[in-house]
Amino acid sequence: MDTKTLPTQSYCYLTTPGRVTGKPHEIEIWFGMDGDTIYLLSGGGEKSDWVKNMRVQPQVKVRIGKRHFAGMARFDLDADEESRVRRLLAEKYQGWREGRPLSEWARSALAVAIELKEE
């Protein structure tokens, strides 16, 4: 899958099935991308509805620009991957650079990975 231009998009649109009703819920959210994986940071941690929904049903839909993907969420990032993700999103959205401290959000938000497959 050719994803070279996707990381330049400002937002992605994440659709999760509701954990109670099963109805789709779409949010606009910041993201970072590495290969066929997008990364999200939840400032609300485990309390965010989209995180709660993915804990129950990790199969999600993602739209970036005009491209649509099926995705599988995972929360099991190892320390190296999580560190890379935090820097990736802080650089994209907060102007972070090597040698500078990460913001509270970039340091403490819950990191989530979603493996993408184009629909």
C-alpha positions in Angstrom: 0.0 0.0 0.0 1.4 3.4 -1.0 1.0 5.6 2.1 3.8 8.2 1.4 1.5 11.3 1.4 -0.9 10.2 4.2 1.3 11.4 7.1 1.0 15.0 5.9 -2.7 15.0 6.5 -3.6 16.9 9.7 -6.2 14.5 11.0 -7.5 11.0 10.6 -11.1 9.9 11.2 -11.5 6.9 13.5 -14.7 5.0 13.6 -15.2 2.5 16.4 -18.2 0.3 17.1 -19.9 1.5 20.3 -19.2 -0.9 23.1 -22.9 -0.9 24.3 -24.9 -0.3 21.1 -22.5 -1.5 18.4 -23.4 1.7 16.5 -20.4 3.4 14.7 -18.8 6.4 16.4 -16.5 8.6 14.4 -14.0 11.1 15.8 -11.4 13.4 14.2 -8.0 12.8 15.8 -4.4 13.6 15.5 -2.2 10.8 14.3 1.3 9.8 13.4 2.2 7.2 10.8 5.0 4.7 10.3 4.6 2.3 7.4 1.1 0.7 7.5 0.6 1.6 11.1 -1.0 4.7 12.6 -0.5 5.9 16.1 -2.8 7.9 18.3 -2.4 9.4 21.8 -5.3 9.5 24.1 -5.0 12.5 26.4 -8.0 11.1 28.4 -6.2 7.8 28.7 -8.4 4.8 29.4 -11.4 7.2 30.1 -11.8 8.2 26.4 -14.8 6.6 24.8 -12.9 5.7 21.7 -10.4 3.8 23.8 -13.1 2.0 25.8 -14.8 1.0 22.5 -11.5 -0.4 21.1 -10.8 -2.3 24.3 -14.1 -4.2 23.6 -13.8 -4.4 19.8 -10.3 -3.7 18.4 -11.5 -3.8 14.7 -12.0 -0.2 13.6 -12.3 1.9 10.4 -9.9 4.7 9.6 -10.2 7.5 7.0 -7.2 9.6 6.0 -7.9 12.1 3.3 -9.9 10.2 0.7 -8.5 6.8 1.6 -10.4 4.2 3.7 -8.8 1.5 5.8 -9.8 -1.3 8.1 -7.7 -1.4 11.2 -6.9 -3.6 14.2 -6.1 -1.6 17.3 -3.4 -2.7 19.8 -2.2 -1.4 23.1 0.9 -3.6 23.6 3.5 -1.2 22.3 7.0 -2.0 23.6 9.1 0.8 25.2 11.0 1.6 22.0 7.9 1.8 19.8 6.1 3.9 22.4 9.0 6.3 22.8 9.2 6.7 19.0 5.4 7.3 18.7 5.5 10.0 21.4 8.2 11.9 19.6 6.5 11.4 16.2 3.3 13.0 17.3 5.0 15.7 19.4 7.1 16.7 16.4 4.1 16.8 14.0 1.7 18.7 16.2 3.8 20.6 18.8 7.0 21.4 17.0 9.1 19.2 19.3 12.7 18.7 18.3 15.5 16.4 19.7 17.0 17.7 22.9 13.8 19.4 24.0 11.5 18.0 26.7 8.2 16.5 25.6 5.0 18.1 26.6 2.8 16.6 29.4 0.4 15.3 26.7 3.2 13.7 24.7 4.7 12.1 27.8 1.6 10.8 29.5 -1.2 10.2 27.0 -2.1 6.6 26.3 -0.4 5.4 23.1 -2.4 3.2 20.7 -1.3 1.5 17.4 -3.7 0.6 14.6 -2.4 -1.7 11.9 -4.1 -0.7 8.6 -5.4 -2.6 5.6 -6.8 -0.6 2.7 -10.4 -1.4 1.9 
